[in-house]
């Protein structure tokens, strides 16, 4: 049962499900459904898909995540950044509005889902930490700017296009003279209203006597109010006749059964974008899930989250959708509304299915400018330029990575931007690993503690050089350590012993082992002895499998205090092998 529950968490929490939990989940589902209907339509617009695809992508994927996911609050479905990545990737292989475009979007979701599922089965949840938070923040900020700029055409009633900021701005500039007045008025009013709702409606409701929690939840219905009001206005004033673009006919019914394409050329063209979407979607989703789980003192399983998100994306590919992941805004709403289990998501999916079967005819007169306003207001909260200031003050390398990611995303598009972010994250990690901090240490007077000679007044022995290595030793940095030790030996003519203090070393790979063996020979040839101190158990287990300990010219000490006390003796002692 425990093995089955790990793969299907519903078997665990489902056994404890009761009437009180059902009530909590139903309330949360009702609130999220109200929020998700306009969001789904809007994010379909970003992805270049028909409006109904946004609803389809919010039904089967949510149901599958409820079965396989571990977060009680995460709400899965279309999100802004992944929708933008979808439009960028699919737009390279098919024209928007064609059957080929929809097929490519299905295929992209299937590939992303298959990759996530495979990584989950291989227990690769640590990939959530592959991208540094500053780089993710930079990419999301730049993507939000691109999304907002891309929606300006709908707010102005003109065409617009492009996947990079210069192209979008050039397209907008060329079409300004064709801007539609009624569209601009309606879109501007909707944007202003939604912006006010985010910060002004909840305090107003509190002053009217509502509790803060209830007021905050009601404020989340702002997009629904905007949709209803502008749809009625478009119908009553016959705004389509005045050039206001509306959603038009939205098919009524449940998600259709669809199949992604297996065409080799299409699959090959979408493999890299699918990998990027899988990575970005997973990182974003796990970040949200961890944050909300921490508020309840709970934990999520990143490996199982990969399986849950993989199943959700495969479900989207089989039900007329496009790539999905966990969304921040609606997950927070789900959490605040009291969702107790993933069943809240399942109830949301059922409510959306009901809406798809009954309410879609009412969306015919929904202005596209309203959806654009919903998107613009939603993504503006994702823009965080303060990350530039904070990284500049803390670490110039992180600042350079964030700035480069933002610039690449804005100037060259989201795919190159996210690839740049991944490459820079790995480059920063490699650079830090390749040049580890190595400090010469001495004893703090009157204690058994050893600290950096450059930072503290410490006691040292001119016959003993002790170097503390503050990083695991790998092929990338072992040679640098060897060069440093040999250089310090050349500076100390009276030297007798060299000690490597390995308290911070968690691993030594085979290349580093060979380098240490070579260093041991060089030290012995110079008439000195090489010692190790404070070696961790797992590292010692690995070292015992090689020749280093057997051939070591010196000894291995349990603590640096033992090493200093032994090696500072007038006559060099005979040391027992480890």
Secondary structure, 3 states (H helix, E strand, C coil): CHHHHHHCCHHHHHHHCCHHHHHHHHHHHHHHHHHHHHHHHHHHHHHCCCHHHHHHCCCHHHHHHHHHCCCCCCEEECCHHHHHHHHHHHCCCCCCCCHHHHHHHHHHHHHHHHHHHHHHHCCCHHHHHCCCHHHHHHHHHHHHHHHHHHCHHHHHCCCCCCCCHHHHHHHHHHHHHHCCHHHHHHHHHHHHHHHHHHHHHHHHHHHCCCCHHHHHHHHCCHHHHHHHHHHHHHHHCCHHHHCCCECCCCCCCCCCCCCCCCCHHHHHHHHHHHHHHHHHHHHHHHHHHHHHHHHCCCCCCHHHHHHHHHHHHHHHHCCCCCCCEEEHHHHHHHHHCCCCCCHHHHHHHHHHHHHHHHCHHHHCCCEHHHHHHHHHHHHHCCCCCHHHHHHHHHCHHHHHHHHHHHHHHHHHCHHHHHHHHHHHHHHHHHHHHHCCCEEEEEEECCCCCEEECCCCCEECCCCEEEEEECCCECCCCHHHHHHHHHHHHHHCCCCCEEEEECCCCCCECHHHHHHHHHHHHHHHHCCCEEEEECCCHHHHHHHCCCCHHHHCCCCEECCHHHHHHHHCCCCCCCCCCC
